[in-house]
Amino acid sequence: MGKGRGLARAERLTEMKRLYVQRAFSDAEMAERLGVDRTTAYRDRIALEQDYPFVEDPPGRYRIDRNRLLSEIRLNPHEALFLYLPARRLLRQTRFANRHVVNAVEKLAACLQQPMTEKLLRLSHEVLHQQHYPERIGVLERITMAWIDQKKVRITYRALRAKRPLIHTICPYLIEPALWSDSVYVIAYSDVARDIVPFKLERIEDVVTTLEYFDFPDNFDEQQLLRHTWGIWIGDSEPVTVKLRFLSGEATRRVQETVWHPSQQITLLPDGGCEWQAQVADWREILPWVRGWGASVEVIEPHDLRETLMGEAKALAERYGWYVSSQPAVTASTTLQDFFGE
């Protein structure tokens, strides 16, 4: 016996709407769920159909089509801000005319307050006037539907350093944004790699949906899988300890303002600088971030990261006409000592 018999009609209609959004019900099932007779359930459904988009799925069972349901979310200004900010960022990072992005943001904007609504609508209008790349939108659409429908897809993928593309049949387990860029990845099992690997969507040249379904592994845990990633790279090896020393002043202050990684530890040093440490899946992924700090940071470990930055610093100096030697500097005094002895 349900709780509908003790509800006022308005409350019962609200509860029915919530249930119809979740799945399809026959009138008899809805009547049993709410504890009312079938005639009442039928009449209430007919009343709801005046305001909401119902579909019959399968015959004799009814549900509200969530794809056509207008949102009735009500947000206070503080809640609205934290939806406005990522929506604003999404629009600014969308580099081509993507109707899906615009439609989604416009629907969200209807739930917000001014001036947030106006700002989002104005920026979304500009996105529509950017260059059109229907093939890129098509790739994202097919990957998205394969993820939702749990279908395997055959992708043509050109890795960054690859001379030619490679064809993978993948099971898309997760679509995930990179933390420190506007890139989007599909994390999937690949028949070529025989492992779960990330594929950058911008590098997928073609997608063909197969008729073969897949099941999500019971042990697939994205939180565990991504716990050491800096952006999106994953791996089976142990995480690497990255230890950096920042100069005192603006650099140290800026480092303390942001949580750059869930595992980070910051230790203040006597000279006013700080030591930053984190466990990351692969030090190569953190390289662009470290470069961005310039001379304000020194890599303490790992050794490979330190050596890479030393080589880049030398090459950069030579690019601007400064030639750096790893040998000790030769001065007049050392030359005299070599000639005359101590």
Sequence and secondary structure as in RCSB ss.txt:
>XXXX:A:sequence
MGKGRGLARAERLTEMKRLYVQRAFSDAEMAERLGVDRTTAYRDRIALEQDYPFVEDPPGRYRIDRNRLLSEIRL
NPHEALFLYLPARRLLRQTRFANRHVVNAVEKLAACLQQPMTEKLLRLSHEVLHQQHYPERIGVLERITMAWIDQ
KKVRITYRALRAKRPLIHTICPYLIEPALWSDSVYVIAYSDVARDIVPFKLERIEDVVTTLEYFDFPDNFDEQQL
LRHTWGIWIGDSEPVTVKLRFLSGEATRRVQETVWHPSQQITLLPDGGCEWQAQVADWREILPWVRGWGASVEVI
EPHDLRETLMGEAKALAERYGWYVSSQPAVTASTTLQDFFGE
>XXXX:A:secstr
  SGGGS HHHHHHHHHHHHHHS B HHHHHHHHTS HHHHHHHHHHHTTTS EEESSTT EEE GGG       
 HHHHHHHHHHHHHHHHH  S  HHHHHHHHHHHTTS TTHHHHHHHHHHHHHTS   HHHHHHHHHHHHHHHHT
EEEEEEE  TT SS EEEEEEEEEEEE SSSS EEEEEEETTTTEEEEEEGGGEEEEEEEEEE    TT  HHHH
TTT SSS   SS  EEEEEEE TTHHHHHHHHS  STT EEEE TTS EEEEEEES HHHHHHHHHTTGGGEEEE
E HHHHHHHHHHHHHHHHHTT    SS    HHHHHHHHH  
